[in-house]
Amino acid sequence: MAKEYVERNNKNVEVRTAALQWISTVAKFKPDYWAIEVRDWVWFVYPWNVTEDMTNFIRRVLTEESKLVRGSGR
């Protein structure tokens, strides 16, 4: 959408796209350049995202554990 917006609002401009990861099996858009093509699911943890990823992971584990405890009648 961003590429289309830039092209639509800037005449005579060539727009190229790049991505750190291109998940080729499910991507709706293919960038012009990419660093890593991901064909099989894998969990990437980048330094700038460690806190967010781990917080969400821990929250999910605790939520699932809570459901199990409530379901067991404890």
PDB file of N, H, CA, C and O in Angstrom:
ATOM      1  N   MET A   1       0.814  -1.176   0.000  1.00  0.00           N
ATOM      2  CA  MET A   1       0.000   0.000   0.000  1.00  0.00           C
ATOM      3  C   MET A   1       0.865   1.250   0.000  1.00  0.00           C
ATOM      4  O   MET A   1       0.544   2.231  -0.670  1.00  0.00           O
ATOM      5  N   ALA A   2       1.951   1.217   0.743  1.00  0.00           N
ATOM      6  H   ALA A   2       2.211   0.420   1.288  1.00  0.00           H
ATOM      7  CA  ALA A   2       2.837   2.377   0.793  1.00  0.00           C
ATOM      8  C   ALA A   2       3.471   2.625  -0.569  1.00  0.00           C
ATOM      9  O   ALA A   2       3.580   3.770  -1.007  1.00  0.00           O
ATOM     10  N   LYS A   3       3.886   1.560  -1.235  1.00  0.00           N
ATOM     11  H   LYS A   3       3.797   0.629  -0.879  1.00  0.00           H
ATOM     12  CA  LYS A   3       4.487   1.694  -2.564  1.00  0.00           C
ATOM     13  C   LYS A   3       3.487   2.322  -3.532  1.00  0.00           C
ATOM     14  O   LYS A   3       3.828   3.246  -4.271  1.00  0.00           O
ATOM     15  N   GLU A   4       2.260   1.821  -3.526  1.00  0.00           N
ATOM     16  H   GLU A   4       1.983   1.071  -2.925  1.00  0.00           H
ATOM     17  CA  GLU A   4       1.229   2.368  -4.403  1.00  0.00           C
ATOM     18  C   GLU A   4       0.963   3.840  -4.096  1.00  0.00           C
ATOM     19  O   GLU A   4       0.780   4.639  -5.015  1.00  0.00           O
ATOM     20  N   TYR A   5       0.940   4.203  -2.820  1.00  0.00           N
ATOM     21  H   TYR A   5       1.089   3.554  -2.074  1.00  0.00           H
ATOM     22  CA  TYR A   5       0.708   5.585  -2.416  1.00  0.00           C
ATOM     23  C   TYR A   5       1.810   6.497  -2.945  1.00  0.00           C
ATOM     24  O   TYR A   5       1.527   7.552  -3.514  1.00  0.00           O
ATOM     25  N   VAL A   6       3.054   6.096  -2.758  1.00  0.00           N
ATOM     26  H   VAL A   6       3.284   5.239  -2.296  1.00  0.00           H
ATOM     27  CA  VAL A   6       4.185   6.917  -3.218  1.00  0.00           C
ATOM     28  C   VAL A   6       4.152   7.066  -4.733  1.00  0.00           C
ATOM     29  O   VAL A   6       4.346   8.163  -5.257  1.00  0.00           O
ATOM     30  N   GLU A   7       3.908   5.969  -5.432  1.00  0.00           N
ATOM     31  H   GLU A   7       3.750   5.078  -5.006  1.00  0.00           H
ATOM     32  CA  GLU A   7       3.853   6.026  -6.894  1.00  0.00           C
ATOM     33  C   GLU A   7       2.704   6.911  -7.380  1.00  0.00           C
ATOM     34  O   GLU A   7       2.857   7.675  -8.332  1.00  0.00           O
ATOM     35  N   ARG A   8       1.579   6.800  -6.728  1.00  0.00           N
ATOM     36  H   ARG A   8       1.455   6.179  -5.954  1.00  0.00           H
ATOM     37  CA  ARG A   8       0.398   7.572  -7.131  1.00  0.00           C
ATOM     38  C   ARG A   8       0.586   9.070  -6.899  1.00  0.00           C
ATOM     39  O   ARG A   8       0.063   9.883  -7.662  1.00  0.00           O
ATOM     40  N   ASN A   9       1.317   9.437  -5.870  1.00  0.00           N
ATOM     41  H   ASN A   9       1.741   8.777  -5.250  1.00  0.00           H
ATOM     42  CA  ASN A   9       1.462  10.842  -5.495  1.00  0.00           C
ATOM     43  C   ASN A   9       2.779  11.479  -5.915  1.00  0.00           C
ATOM     44  O   ASN A   9       3.037  12.636  -5.583  1.00  0.00           O
ATOM     45  N   ASN A  10       3.603  10.753  -6.631  1.00  0.00           N
ATOM     46  H   ASN A  10       3.393   9.814  -6.902  1.00  0.00           H
ATOM     47  CA  ASN A  10       4.883  11.278  -7.102  1.00  0.00           C
ATOM     48  C   ASN A  10       5.118  10.778  -8.518  1.00  0.00           C
ATOM     49  O   ASN A  10       5.499   9.626  -8.726  1.00  0.00           O
ATOM     50  N   LYS A  11       4.888  11.650  -9.484  1.00  0.00           N
ATOM     51  H   LYS A  11       4.579  12.585  -9.315  1.00  0.00           H
ATOM     52  CA  LYS A  11       5.044  11.264 -10.882  1.00  0.00           C
ATOM     53  C   LYS A  11       6.528  11.076 -11.221  1.00  0.00           C
ATOM     54  O   LYS A  11       7.399  11.738 -10.656  1.00  0.00           O
ATOM     55  N   ASN A  12       6.787  10.174 -12.139  1.00  0.00           N
ATOM     56  H   ASN A  12       6.080   9.636 -12.598  1.00  0.00           H
ATOM     57  CA  ASN A  12       8.149   9.905 -12.629  1.00  0.00           C
ATOM     58  C   ASN A  12       9.107   9.462 -11.535  1.00  0.00           C
ATOM     59  O   ASN A  12      10.282   9.830 -11.549  1.00  0.00           O
ATOM     60  N   VAL A  13       8.616   8.681 -10.598  1.00  0.00           N
ATOM     61  H   VAL A  13       7.662   8.382 -10.587  1.00  0.00           H
ATOM     62  CA  VAL A  13       9.449   8.155  -9.514  1.00  0.00           C
ATOM     63  C   VAL A  13       9.441   6.633  -9.597  1.00  0.00           C
ATOM     64  O   VAL A  13       8.388   6.011  -9.733  1.00  0.00           O
ATOM     65  N   GLU A  14      10.622   6.049  -9.515  1.00  0.00           N
ATOM     66  H   GLU A  14      11.478   6.555  -9.405  1.00  0.00           H
ATOM     67  CA  GLU A  14      10.725   4.597  -9.468  1.00  0.00           C
ATOM     68  C   GLU A  14      10.831   4.171  -8.012  1.00  0.00           C
ATOM     69  O   GLU A  14      11.714   4.630  -7.287  1.00  0.00           O
ATOM     70  N   VAL A  15       9.944   3.307  -7.594  1.00  0.00           N
ATOM     71  H   VAL A  15       9.227   2.935  -8.183  1.00  0.00           H
ATOM     72  CA  VAL A  15       9.917   2.868  -6.201  1.00  0.00           C
ATOM     73  C   VAL A  15      10.330   1.413  -6.137  1.00  0.00           C
ATOM     74  O   VAL A  15       9.783   0.570  -6.848  1.00  0.00           O
ATOM     75  N   ARG A  16      11.295   1.122  -5.284  1.00  0.00           N
ATOM     76  H   ARG A  16      11.740   1.806  -4.707  1.00  0.00           H
ATOM     77  CA  ARG A  16      11.741  -0.251  -5.031  1.00  0.00           C
ATOM     78  C   ARG A  16      11.472  -0.569  -3.572  1.00  0.00           C
ATOM     79  O   ARG A  16      11.491   0.316  -2.717  1.00  0.00           O
ATOM     80  N   THR A  17      11.224  -1.826  -3.300  1.00  0.00           N
ATOM     81  H   THR A  17      11.208  -2.546  -3.994  1.00  0.00           H
ATOM     82  CA  THR A  17      10.934  -2.229  -1.931  1.00  0.00           C
ATOM     83  C   THR A  17      11.973  -3.235  -1.441  1.00  0.00           C
ATOM     84  O   THR A  17      12.570  -3.975  -2.223  1.00  0.00           O
ATOM     85  N   ALA A  18      12.166  -3.238  -0.128  1.00  0.00           N
ATOM     86  H   ALA A  18      11.681  -2.637   0.507  1.00  0.00           H
ATOM     87  CA  ALA A  18      13.113  -4.166   0.493  1.00  0.00           C
ATOM     88  C   ALA A  18      12.544  -4.637   1.820  1.00  0.00           C
ATOM     89  O   ALA A  18      11.796  -3.919   2.483  1.00  0.00           O
ATOM     90  N   ALA A  19      12.909  -5.854   2.196  1.00  0.00           N
ATOM     91  H   ALA A  19      13.517  -6.438   1.657  1.00  0.00           H
ATOM     92  CA  ALA A  19      12.460  -6.419   3.470  1.00  0.00           C
ATOM     93  C   ALA A  19      13.580  -7.246   4.071  1.00  0.00           C
ATOM     94  O   ALA A  19      14.373  -7.862   3.358  1.00  0.00           O
ATOM     95  N   LEU A  20      13.628  -7.249   5.377  1.00  0.00           N
ATOM     96  H   LEU A  20      12.984  -6.748   5.955  1.00  0.00           H
ATOM     97  CA  LEU A  20      14.608  -8.094   6.049  1.00  0.00           C
ATOM     98  C   LEU A  20      14.263  -9.557   5.814  1.00  0.00           C
ATOM     99  O   LEU A  20      15.140 -10.378   5.542  1.00  0.00           O
ATOM    100  N   GLN A  21      12.961  -9.878   5.924  1.00  0.00           N
ATOM    101  H   GLN A  21      12.249  -9.211   6.144  1.00  0.00           H
ATOM    102  CA  GLN A  21      12.501 -11.246   5.696  1.00  0.00           C
ATOM    103  C   GLN A  21      11.373 -11.227   4.674  1.00  0.00           C
ATOM    104  O   GLN A  21      10.502 -10.358   4.707  1.00  0.00           O
ATOM    105  N   TRP A  22      11.402 -12.187   3.779  1.00  0.00           N
ATOM    106  H   TRP A  22      12.109 -12.893   3.753  1.00  0.00           H
ATOM    107  CA  TRP A  22      10.301 -12.395   2.854  1.00  0.00           C
ATOM    108  C   TRP A  22       9.789 -13.807   3.104  1.00  0.00           C
ATOM    109  O   TRP A  22      10.487 -14.781   2.825  1.00  0.00           O
ATOM    110  N   ILE A  23       8.581 -13.920   3.623  1.00  0.00           N
ATOM    111  H   ILE A  23       8.013 -13.128   3.850  1.00  0.00           H
ATOM    112  CA  ILE A  23       7.985 -15.227   3.903  1.00  0.00           C
ATOM    113  C   ILE A  23       7.261 -15.658   2.635  1.00  0.00           C
ATOM    114  O   ILE A  23       6.064 -15.422   2.469  1.00  0.00           O
ATOM    115  N   SER A  24       8.013 -16.292   1.748  1.00  0.00           N
ATOM    116  H   SER A  24       8.985 -16.483   1.883  1.00  0.00           H
ATOM    117  CA  SER A  24       7.562 -16.552   0.383  1.00  0.00           C
ATOM    118  C   SER A  24       6.335 -17.447   0.290  1.00  0.00           C
ATOM    119  O   SER A  24       5.586 -17.356  -0.683  1.00  0.00           O
ATOM    120  N   THR A  25       6.112 -18.298   1.264  1.00  0.00           N
ATOM    121  H   THR A  25       6.720 -18.372   2.055  1.00  0.00           H
ATOM    122  CA  THR A  25       4.988 -19.231   1.184  1.00  0.00           C
ATOM    123  C   THR A  25       3.647 -18.571   1.471  1.00  0.00           C
ATOM    124  O   THR A  25       2.610 -19.103   1.073  1.00  0.00           O
ATOM    125  N   VAL A  26       3.637 -17.436   2.146  1.00  0.00           N
ATOM    126  H   VAL A  26       4.479 -17.004   2.470  1.00  0.00           H
ATOM    127  CA  VAL A  26       2.375 -16.791   2.502  1.00  0.00           C
ATOM    128  C   VAL A  26       2.289 -15.317   2.128  1.00  0.00           C
ATOM    129  O   VAL A  26       1.224 -14.712   2.256  1.00  0.00           O
ATOM    130  N   ALA A  27       3.378 -14.736   1.674  1.00  0.00           N
ATOM    131  H   ALA A  27       4.243 -15.228   1.570  1.00  0.00           H
ATOM    132  CA  ALA A  27       3.400 -13.301   1.397  1.00  0.00           C
ATOM    133  C   ALA A  27       2.449 -12.919   0.271  1.00  0.00           C
ATOM    134  O   ALA A  27       2.368 -13.595  -0.754  1.00  0.00           O
ATOM    135  N   LYS A  28       1.735 -11.828   0.485  1.00  0.00           N
ATOM    136  H   LYS A  28       1.801 -11.279   1.319  1.00  0.00           H
ATOM    137  CA  LYS A  28       0.851 -11.297  -0.550  1.00  0.00           C
ATOM    138  C   LYS A  28       1.603 -10.319  -1.454  1.00  0.00           C
ATOM    139  O   LYS A  28       1.104  -9.937  -2.512  1.00  0.00           O
ATOM    140  N   PHE A  29       2.784  -9.924  -1.041  1.00  0.00           N
ATOM    141  H   PHE A  29       3.190 -10.235  -0.181  1.00  0.00           H
ATOM    142  CA  PHE A  29       3.590  -8.945  -1.769  1.00  0.00           C
ATOM    143  C   PHE A  29       5.031  -9.437  -1.813  1.00  0.00           C
ATOM    144  O   PHE A  29       5.566  -9.883  -0.798  1.00  0.00           O
ATOM    145  N   LYS A  30       5.656  -9.359  -2.969  1.00  0.00           N
ATOM    146  H   LYS A  30       5.222  -8.996  -3.793  1.00  0.00           H
ATOM    147  CA  LYS A  30       7.060  -9.763  -3.090  1.00  0.00           C
ATOM    148  C   LYS A  30       7.924  -8.512  -3.222  1.00  0.00           C
ATOM    149  O   LYS A  30       7.787  -7.767  -4.192  1.00  0.00           O
ATOM    150  N   PRO A  31       8.809  -8.275  -2.259  1.00  0.00           N
ATOM    151  CA  PRO A  31       9.677  -7.105  -2.347  1.00  0.00           C
ATOM    152  C   PRO A  31      10.718  -7.274  -3.466  1.00  0.00           C
ATOM    153  O   PRO A  31      11.007  -8.388  -3.903  1.00  0.00           O
ATOM    154  N   ASP A  32      11.256  -6.170  -3.904  1.00  0.00           N
ATOM    155  H   ASP A  32      11.021  -5.265  -3.549  1.00  0.00           H
ATOM    156  CA  ASP A  32      12.299  -6.225  -4.930  1.00  0.00           C
ATOM    157  C   ASP A  32      13.587  -6.834  -4.371  1.00  0.00           C
ATOM    158  O   ASP A  32      14.317  -7.524  -5.081  1.00  0.00           O
ATOM    159  N   TYR A  33      13.850  -6.572  -3.108  1.00  0.00           N
ATOM    160  H   TYR A  33      13.257  -6.010  -2.531  1.00  0.00           H
ATOM    161  CA  TYR A  33      15.055  -7.080  -2.443  1.00  0.00           C
ATOM    162  C   TYR A  33      14.676  -7.634  -1.078  1.00  0.00           C
ATOM    163  O   TYR A  33      13.763  -7.117  -0.434  1.00  0.00           O
ATOM    164  N   TRP A  34      15.366  -8.681  -0.628  1.00  0.00           N
ATOM    165  H   TRP A  34      16.107  -9.101  -1.151  1.00  0.00           H
ATOM    166  CA  TRP A  34      15.172  -9.219   0.713  1.00  0.00           C
ATOM    167  C   TRP A  34      16.470  -9.858   1.169  1.00  0.00           C
ATOM    168  O   TRP A  34      17.298 -10.278   0.361  1.00  0.00           O
ATOM    169  N   ALA A  35      16.629  -9.922   2.490  1.00  0.00           N
ATOM    170  H   ALA A  35      15.957  -9.581   3.147  1.00  0.00           H
ATOM    171  CA  ALA A  35      17.844 -10.507   3.053  1.00  0.00           C
ATOM    172  C   ALA A  35      17.691 -12.005   3.272  1.00  0.00           C
ATOM    173  O   ALA A  35      18.612 -12.777   3.005  1.00  0.00           O
ATOM    174  N   ILE A  36      16.512 -12.415   3.763  1.00  0.00           N
ATOM    175  H   ILE A  36      15.764 -11.788   3.979  1.00  0.00           H
ATOM    176  CA  ILE A  36      16.274 -13.817   4.099  1.00  0.00           C
ATOM    177  C   ILE A  36      14.932 -14.251   3.508  1.00  0.00           C
ATOM    178  O   ILE A  36      13.911 -13.601   3.736  1.00  0.00           O
ATOM    179  N   GLU A  37      14.934 -15.329   2.762  1.00  0.00           N
ATOM    180  H   GLU A  37      15.763 -15.857   2.577  1.00  0.00           H
ATOM    181  CA  GLU A  37      13.675 -15.919   2.319  1.00  0.00           C
ATOM    182  C   GLU A  37      13.303 -17.018   3.307  1.00  0.00           C
ATOM    183  O   GLU A  37      14.063 -17.965   3.512  1.00  0.00           O
ATOM    184  N   VAL A  38      12.141 -16.885   3.909  1.00  0.00           N
ATOM    185  H   VAL A  38      11.524 -16.116   3.743  1.00  0.00           H
ATOM    186  CA  VAL A  38      11.656 -17.852   4.887  1.00  0.00           C
ATOM    187  C   VAL A  38      10.648 -18.757   4.184  1.00  0.00           C
ATOM    188  O   VAL A  38       9.608 -18.293   3.718  1.00  0.00           O
ATOM    189  N   ARG A  39      10.959 -20.047   4.111  1.00  0.00           N
ATOM    190  H   ARG A  39      11.804 -20.424   4.489  1.00  0.00           H
ATOM    191  CA  ARG A  39      10.056 -21.007   3.474  1.00  0.00           C
ATOM    192  C   ARG A  39       9.324 -21.857   4.494  1.00  0.00           C
ATOM    193  O   ARG A  39       8.205 -22.303   4.236  1.00  0.00           O
ATOM    194  N   ASP A  40       9.929 -22.088   5.641  1.00  0.00           N
ATOM    195  H   ASP A  40      10.837 -21.726   5.850  1.00  0.00           H
ATOM    196  CA  ASP A  40       9.320 -22.855   6.727  1.00  0.00           C
ATOM    197  C   ASP A  40       9.225 -21.947   7.942  1.00  0.00           C
ATOM    198  O   ASP A  40      10.087 -21.098   8.171  1.00  0.00           O
ATOM    199  N   TRP A  41       8.150 -22.141   8.729  1.00  0.00           N
ATOM    200  H   TRP A  41       7.450 -22.831   8.544  1.00  0.00           H
ATOM    201  CA  TRP A  41       7.960 -21.295   9.896  1.00  0.00           C
ATOM    202  C   TRP A  41       9.134 -21.434  10.854  1.00  0.00           C
ATOM    203  O   TRP A  41       9.587 -22.538  11.155  1.00  0.00           O
ATOM    204  N   VAL A  42       9.605 -20.311  11.315  1.00  0.00           N
ATOM    205  H   VAL A  42       9.236 -19.414  11.070  1.00  0.00           H
ATOM    206  CA  VAL A  42      10.653 -20.261  12.327  1.00  0.00           C
ATOM    207  C   VAL A  42      10.458 -18.962  13.104  1.00  0.00           C
ATOM    208  O   VAL A  42      10.011 -17.961  12.544  1.00  0.00           O
ATOM    209  N   TRP A  43      10.790 -18.979  14.382  1.00  0.00           N
ATOM    210  H   TRP A  43      11.154 -19.792  14.837  1.00  0.00           H
ATOM    211  CA  TRP A  43      10.600 -17.805  15.207  1.00  0.00           C
ATOM    212  C   TRP A  43      11.913 -17.026  15.233  1.00  0.00           C
ATOM    213  O   TRP A  43      12.903 -17.498  15.792  1.00  0.00           O
ATOM    214  N   PHE A  44      11.925 -15.860  14.644  1.00  0.00           N
ATOM    215  H   PHE A  44      11.121 -15.476  14.190  1.00  0.00           H
ATOM    216  CA  PHE A  44      13.087 -14.984  14.660  1.00  0.00           C
ATOM    217  C   PHE A  44      12.944 -14.018  15.826  1.00  0.00           C
ATOM    218  O   PHE A  44      11.887 -13.415  16.014  1.00  0.00           O
ATOM    219  N   VAL A  45      14.005 -13.871  16.609  1.00  0.00           N
ATOM    220  H   VAL A  45      14.864 -14.360  16.457  1.00  0.00           H
ATOM    221  CA  VAL A  45      14.024 -12.882  17.684  1.00  0.00           C
ATOM    222  C   VAL A  45      15.164 -11.919  17.386  1.00  0.00           C
ATOM    223  O   VAL A  45      16.337 -12.293  17.396  1.00  0.00           O
ATOM    224  N   TYR A  46      14.798 -10.690  17.124  1.00  0.00           N
ATOM    225  H   TYR A  46      13.845 -10.386  17.115  1.00  0.00           H
ATOM    226  CA  TYR A  46      15.794  -9.661  16.821  1.00  0.00           C
ATOM    227  C   TYR A  46      16.075  -8.842  18.076  1.00  0.00           C
ATOM    228  O   TYR A  46      15.198  -8.702  18.929  1.00  0.00           O
ATOM    229  N   PRO A  47      17.278  -8.303  18.199  1.00  0.00           N
ATOM    230  CA  PRO A  47      17.667  -7.566  19.410  1.00  0.00           C
ATOM    231  C   PRO A  47      16.700  -6.442  19.772  1.00  0.00           C
ATOM    232  O   PRO A  47      16.469  -6.182  20.953  1.00  0.00           O
ATOM    233  N   TRP A  48      16.137  -5.779  18.774  1.00  0.00           N
ATOM    234  H   TRP A  48      16.325  -5.990  17.815  1.00  0.00           H
ATOM    235  CA  TRP A  48      15.253  -4.647  19.045  1.00  0.00           C
ATOM    236  C   TRP A  48      13.845  -5.095  19.452  1.00  0.00           C
ATOM    237  O   TRP A  48      12.992  -4.257  19.745  1.00  0.00           O
ATOM    238  N   ASN A  49      13.601  -6.384  19.471  1.00  0.00           N
ATOM    239  H   ASN A  49      14.294  -7.065  19.233  1.00  0.00           H
ATOM    240  CA  ASN A  49      12.261  -6.871  19.744  1.00  0.00           C
ATOM    241  C   ASN A  49      12.204  -7.885  20.895  1.00  0.00           C
ATOM    242  O   ASN A  49      11.142  -8.443  21.170  1.00  0.00           O
ATOM    243  N   VAL A  50      13.307  -8.121  21.549  1.00  0.00           N
ATOM    244  H   VAL A  50      14.170  -7.668  21.325  1.00  0.00           H
ATOM    245  CA  VAL A  50      13.373  -9.155  22.588  1.00  0.00           C
ATOM    246  C   VAL A  50      12.351  -8.905  23.700  1.00  0.00           C
ATOM    247  O   VAL A  50      11.623  -9.821  24.084  1.00  0.00           O
ATOM    248  N   THR A  51      12.291  -7.695  24.210  1.00  0.00           N
ATOM    249  H   THR A  51      12.882  -6.951  23.898  1.00  0.00           H
ATOM    250  CA  THR A  51      11.390  -7.398  25.335  1.00  0.00           C
ATOM    251  C   THR A  51       9.940  -7.644  24.954  1.00  0.00           C
ATOM    252  O   THR A  51       9.205  -8.292  25.700  1.00  0.00           O
ATOM    253  N   GLU A  52       9.521  -7.135  23.801  1.00  0.00           N
ATOM    254  H   GLU A  52      10.119  -6.609  23.195  1.00  0.00           H
ATOM    255  CA  GLU A  52       8.139  -7.316  23.366  1.00  0.00           C
ATOM    256  C   GLU A  52       7.819  -8.793  23.130  1.00  0.00           C
ATOM    257  O   GLU A  52       6.775  -9.279  23.563  1.00  0.00           O
ATOM    258  N   ASP A  53       8.706  -9.498  22.450  1.00  0.00           N
ATOM    259  H   ASP A  53       9.554  -9.103  22.098  1.00  0.00           H
ATOM    260  CA  ASP A  53       8.464 -10.912  22.167  1.00  0.00           C
ATOM    261  C   ASP A  53       8.363 -11.734  23.450  1.00  0.00           C
ATOM    262  O   ASP A  53       7.453 -12.551  23.593  1.00  0.00           O
ATOM    263  N   MET A  54       9.277 -11.523  24.370  1.00  0.00           N
ATOM    264  H   MET A  54      10.016 -10.859  24.255  1.00  0.00           H
ATOM    265  CA  MET A  54       9.283 -12.311  25.601  1.00  0.00           C
ATOM    266  C   MET A  54       8.086 -11.955  26.482  1.00  0.00           C
ATOM    267  O   MET A  54       7.505 -12.840  27.109  1.00  0.00           O
ATOM    268  N   THR A  55       7.710 -10.682  26.539  1.00  0.00           N
ATOM    269  H   THR A  55       8.183  -9.964  26.029  1.00  0.00           H
ATOM    270  CA  THR A  55       6.544 -10.268  27.309  1.00  0.00           C
ATOM    271  C   THR A  55       5.290 -10.945  26.780  1.00  0.00           C
ATOM    272  O   THR A  55       4.493 -11.475  27.554  1.00  0.00           O
ATOM    273  N   ASN A  56       5.113 -10.930  25.469  1.00  0.00           N
ATOM    274  H   ASN A  56       5.760 -10.500  24.840  1.00  0.00           H
ATOM    275  CA  ASN A  56       3.939 -11.572  24.868  1.00  0.00           C
ATOM    276  C   ASN A  56       3.959 -13.081  25.070  1.00  0.00           C
ATOM    277  O   ASN A  56       2.918 -13.692  25.313  1.00  0.00           O
ATOM    278  N   PHE A  57       5.137 -13.682  24.971  1.00  0.00           N
ATOM    279  H   PHE A  57       5.983 -13.186  24.774  1.00  0.00           H
ATOM    280  CA  PHE A  57       5.270 -15.123  25.171  1.00  0.00           C
ATOM    281  C   PHE A  57       4.903 -15.513  26.603  1.00  0.00           C
ATOM    282  O   PHE A  57       4.133 -16.449  26.819  1.00  0.00           O
ATOM    283  N   ILE A  58       5.455 -14.796  27.571  1.00  0.00           N
ATOM    284  H   ILE A  58       6.080 -14.036  27.395  1.00  0.00           H
ATOM    285  CA  ILE A  58       5.182 -15.091  28.985  1.00  0.00           C
ATOM    286  C   ILE A  58       3.705 -14.875  29.292  1.00  0.00           C
ATOM    287  O   ILE A  58       3.097 -15.676  30.003  1.00  0.00           O
ATOM    288  N   ARG A  59       3.122 -13.803  28.766  1.00  0.00           N
ATOM    289  H   ARG A  59       3.616 -13.152  28.189  1.00  0.00           H
ATOM    290  CA  ARG A  59       1.699 -13.530  28.989  1.00  0.00           C
ATOM    291  C   ARG A  59       0.850 -14.688  28.447  1.00  0.00           C
ATOM    292  O   ARG A  59      -0.115 -15.114  29.083  1.00  0.00           O
ATOM    293  N   ARG A  60       1.215 -15.176  27.293  1.00  0.00           N
ATOM    294  H   ARG A  60       1.998 -14.830  26.776  1.00  0.00           H
ATOM    295  CA  ARG A  60       0.433 -16.279  26.698  1.00  0.00           C
ATOM    296  C   ARG A  60       0.579 -17.556  27.520  1.00  0.00           C
ATOM    297  O   ARG A  60      -0.406 -18.256  27.752  1.00  0.00           O
ATOM    298  N   VAL A  61       1.779 -17.862  27.954  1.00  0.00           N
ATOM    299  H   VAL A  61       2.579 -17.293  27.765  1.00  0.00           H
ATOM    300  CA  VAL A  61       1.994 -19.052  28.784  1.00  0.00           C
ATOM    301  C   VAL A  61       1.170 -18.953  30.066  1.00  0.00           C
ATOM    302  O   VAL A  61       0.520 -19.922  30.458  1.00  0.00           O
ATOM    303  N   LEU A  62       1.189 -17.808  30.715  1.00  0.00           N
ATOM    304  H   LEU A  62       1.717 -17.020  30.397  1.00  0.00           H
ATOM    305  CA  LEU A  62       0.435 -17.641  31.962  1.00  0.00           C
ATOM    306  C   LEU A  62      -1.071 -17.729  31.719  1.00  0.00           C
ATOM    307  O   LEU A  62      -1.797 -18.288  32.541  1.00  0.00           O
ATOM    308  N   THR A  63      -1.540 -17.189  30.614  1.00  0.00           N
ATOM    309  H   THR A  63      -0.951 -16.735  29.947  1.00  0.00           H
ATOM    310  CA  THR A  63      -2.962 -17.265  30.275  1.00  0.00           C
ATOM    311  C   THR A  63      -3.381 -18.706  30.045  1.00  0.00           C
ATOM    312  O   THR A  63      -4.424 -19.139  30.534  1.00  0.00           O
ATOM    313  N   GLU A  64      -2.572 -19.448  29.302  1.00  0.00           N
ATOM    314  H   GLU A  64      -1.724 -19.096  28.904  1.00  0.00           H
ATOM    315  CA  GLU A  64      -2.883 -20.858  29.046  1.00  0.00           C
ATOM    316  C   GLU A  64      -2.845 -21.671  30.333  1.00  0.00           C
ATOM    317  O   GLU A  64      -3.692 -22.538  30.544  1.00  0.00           O
ATOM    318  N   GLU A  65      -1.876 -21.399  31.189  1.00  0.00           N
ATOM    319  H   GLU A  65      -1.187 -20.694  31.018  1.00  0.00           H
ATOM    320  CA  GLU A  65      -1.766 -22.101  32.476  1.00  0.00           C
ATOM    321  C   GLU A  65      -2.996 -21.819  33.330  1.00  0.00           C
ATOM    322  O   GLU A  65      -3.531 -22.720  33.977  1.00  0.00           O
ATOM    323  N   SER A  66      -3.439 -20.577  33.328  1.00  0.00           N
ATOM    324  H   SER A  66      -3.005 -19.845  32.803  1.00  0.00           H
ATOM    325  CA  SER A  66      -4.620 -20.199  34.097  1.00  0.00           C
ATOM    326  C   SER A  66      -5.853 -20.947  33.595  1.00  0.00           C
ATOM    327  O   SER A  66      -6.676 -21.384  34.400  1.00  0.00           O
ATOM    328  N   LYS A  67      -5.991 -21.099  32.300  1.00  0.00           N
ATOM    329  H   LYS A  67      -5.323 -20.745  31.646  1.00  0.00           H
ATOM    330  CA  LYS A  67      -7.121 -21.846  31.728  1.00  0.00           C
ATOM    331  C   LYS A  67      -7.067 -23.313  32.163  1.00  0.00           C
ATOM    332  O   LYS A  67      -8.096 -23.910  32.482  1.00  0.00           O
ATOM    333  N   LEU A  68      -5.874 -23.882  32.172  1.00  0.00           N
ATOM    334  H   LEU A  68      -5.039 -23.397  31.912  1.00  0.00           H
ATOM    335  CA  LEU A  68      -5.722 -25.288  32.576  1.00  0.00           C
ATOM    336  C   LEU A  68      -6.088 -25.477  34.043  1.00  0.00           C
ATOM    337  O   LEU A  68      -6.758 -26.447  34.398  1.00  0.00           O
ATOM    338  N   VAL A  69      -5.651 -24.559  34.890  1.00  0.00           N
ATOM    339  H   VAL A  69      -5.106 -23.772  34.602  1.00  0.00           H
ATOM    340  CA  VAL A  69      -5.928 -24.655  36.334  1.00  0.00           C
ATOM    341  C   VAL A  69      -7.419 -24.523  36.578  1.00  0.00           C
ATOM    342  O   VAL A  69      -7.979 -25.292  37.359  1.00  0.00           O
ATOM    343  N   ARG A  70      -8.082 -23.566  35.931  1.00  0.00           N
ATOM    344  H   ARG A  70      -7.627 -22.941  35.296  1.00  0.00           H
ATOM    345  CA  ARG A  70      -9.531 -23.393  36.104  1.00  0.00           C
ATOM    346  C   ARG A  70     -10.291 -24.599  35.590  1.00  0.00           C
ATOM    347  O   ARG A  70     -11.297 -25.003  36.174  1.00  0.00           O
ATOM    348  N   GLY A  71      -9.816 -25.172  34.504  1.00  0.00           N
ATOM    349  H   GLY A  71      -9.000 -24.844  34.029  1.00  0.00           H
ATOM    350  CA  GLY A  71     -10.494 -26.324  33.906  1.00  0.00           C
ATOM    351  C   GLY A  71     -10.321 -27.607  34.707  1.00  0.00           C
ATOM    352  O   GLY A  71     -11.108 -28.541  34.557  1.00  0.00           O
ATOM    353  N   SER A  72      -9.298 -27.662  35.557  1.00  0.00           N
ATOM    354  H   SER A  72      -8.658 -26.903  35.680  1.00  0.00           H
ATOM    355  CA  SER A  72      -9.049 -28.890  36.316  1.00  0.00           C
ATOM    356  C   SER A  72      -9.796 -28.913  37.652  1.00  0.00           C
ATOM    357  O   SER A  72      -9.773 -29.922  38.356  1.00  0.00           O
ATOM    358  N   GLY A  73     -10.463 -27.801  38.007  1.00  0.00           N
ATOM    359  H   GLY A  73     -10.482 -26.980  37.436  1.00  0.00           H
ATOM    360  CA  GLY A  73     -11.236 -27.758  39.246  1.00  0.00           C
ATOM    361  C   GLY A  73     -10.416 -27.459  40.483  1.00  0.00           C
ATOM    362  O   GLY A  73     -10.892 -27.663  41.600  1.00  0.00           O
ATOM    363  N   ARG A  74      -9.197 -26.980  40.312  1.00  0.00           N
ATOM    364  H   ARG A  74      -8.811 -26.814  39.405  1.00  0.00           H
ATOM    365  CA  ARG A  74      -8.352 -26.644  41.481  1.00  0.00           C
ATOM    366  C   ARG A  74      -8.823 -25.389  42.167  1.00  0.00           C
ATOM    367  O   ARG A  74      -8.229 -24.967  43.159  1.00  0.00           O
TER     368      ARG A  74
END
